[in-house]
């Protein structure tokens, strides 16, 4: 019985000692940061950029569709973000003008249960094959 009490006292002592050590914090005196001189900024005209670099950050796309029946036209990006939505009438040509950021590689055109994939980097005017 005495050994159990001694073990309990020893355990409590070890726990209290651990808490005592872990609660001690050193107060470090902050030192002033060394001043760093920034590099001289280069001017845009001094940059060396390859000739095929695209400076534009957007693509302008035009998607044209002439449906044979009425339905919902939906144009989405790769992550299902909706770029364009419209209800189309049969026989009436519809033009969707889109301005997209260059981060998008392709988009998907949905109409009446059909899907068409369009590469955005091609830009310009696209005539949809969906009816």
C-alpha positions in Angstrom: 0.0 0.0 0.0 2.8 2.4 0.8 4.5 1.7 -2.5 1.3 2.7 -4.4 1.1 5.9 -2.5 4.8 6.6 -3.1 4.3 5.9 -6.8 1.4 8.3 -6.9 3.4 11.0 -5.2 6.3 10.4 -7.5 4.0 10.7 -10.5 2.4 13.9 -9.3 5.9 15.3 -8.6 7.0 14.4 -12.1 3.9 16.0 -13.7 4.3 19.2 -11.6 8.0 19.4 -12.5 7.2 18.9 -16.2 4.6 21.7 -16.1 7.0 23.9 -14.3 9.7 23.5 -16.9 7.4 23.8 -19.9 5.8 27.0 -18.5 9.2 28.9 -18.3 9.7 31.2 -21.2 12.7 33.3 -22.0 12.1 37.0 -22.8 14.3 37.7 -25.7 15.2 41.3 -26.2 14.3 42.1 -29.8 17.1 43.4 -31.9 16.6 45.9 -34.7 16.5 44.4 -38.1 19.4 45.2 -40.4 18.4 47.6 -43.1 18.5 46.0 -46.5 18.8 48.1 -49.5 16.4 46.9 -52.2 17.8 46.2 -55.6 17.4 48.9 -58.2 14.1 48.2 -60.0 14.5 47.4 -63.7 12.4 49.3 -66.2 10.0 47.4 -68.4 11.9 48.4 -71.6 15.1 46.9 -70.1 13.5 43.4 -69.6 14.6 40.7 -71.9 11.5 38.7 -73.0 11.2 36.0 -75.6 9.5 37.1 -78.9 6.6 34.6 -78.5 5.7 35.8 -75.0 2.0 36.7 -74.7 1.5 40.0 -72.9 -2.2 39.9 -72.9 -3.9 38.7 -69.7 -7.3 38.0 -71.4 -8.7 36.2 -74.4 -11.7 37.6 -76.2 -13.9 34.8 -77.6 -17.0 34.8 -79.8 -19.1 31.6 -79.9 -21.8 31.5 -82.5 -24.6 28.9 -82.5 -27.7 28.4 -84.7 -30.0 26.0 -82.9 -32.6 23.8 -84.5 -34.7 23.7 -81.4 -35.1 26.0 -78.4 -33.0 25.3 -75.3 -30.6 26.6 -72.7 -27.0 27.5 -73.9 -24.4 27.1 -71.1 -20.7 27.9 -71.5 -18.5 26.8 -68.6 -14.8 26.6 -67.8 -12.8 23.6 -66.7 -13.8 24.0 -63.0 -17.5 24.4 -63.8 -17.5 28.2 -63.5 -20.3 29.6 -65.6 -19.1 32.0 -68.3 -22.3 32.5 -70.2 -26.0 31.4 -70.1 -28.8 32.1 -72.4 -32.1 30.6 -73.7 -32.1 30.2 -77.4 -34.9 30.1 -80.0 -34.9 27.7 -82.9 -33.5 29.0 -86.2 -32.2 32.2 -84.6 -28.4 32.6 -84.8 -27.0 33.6 -81.4 -23.6 35.1 -80.7 -22.0 34.9 -77.2 -19.2 37.4 -76.6 -16.8 36.4 -73.8 -13.8 38.0 -72.2 -11.8 35.3 -70.3 -8.6 35.4 -68.3 -5.6 33.6 -69.7 -5.6 31.1 -66.7 -8.4 29.1 -68.6 -7.2 26.6 -71.1 -10.5 25.3 -72.4 -14.2 25.8 -72.1 -17.3 23.6 -72.6 -20.4 24.5 -74.5 -23.6 22.7 -73.5 -26.9 22.8 -75.4 -29.9 20.4 -75.2 -27.9 17.5 -73.7 -24.9 17.9 -76.1 -21.4 19.0 -75.2 -18.6 20.6 -77.2 -15.1 21.3 -75.9 -13.3 24.5 -77.2 -9.7 25.4 -76.8 -9.5 28.9 -75.4 -6.0 29.7 -76.6 -7.2 29.6 -80.1 -9.2 32.8 -79.4 -11.3 34.6 -82.0 -14.6 33.4 -83.4 -15.8 29.9 -83.0 -18.9 28.4 -84.8 -20.4 25.8 -82.6 -21.4 22.5 -84.2 -24.2 22.0 -81.6 -27.8 22.2 -82.9 
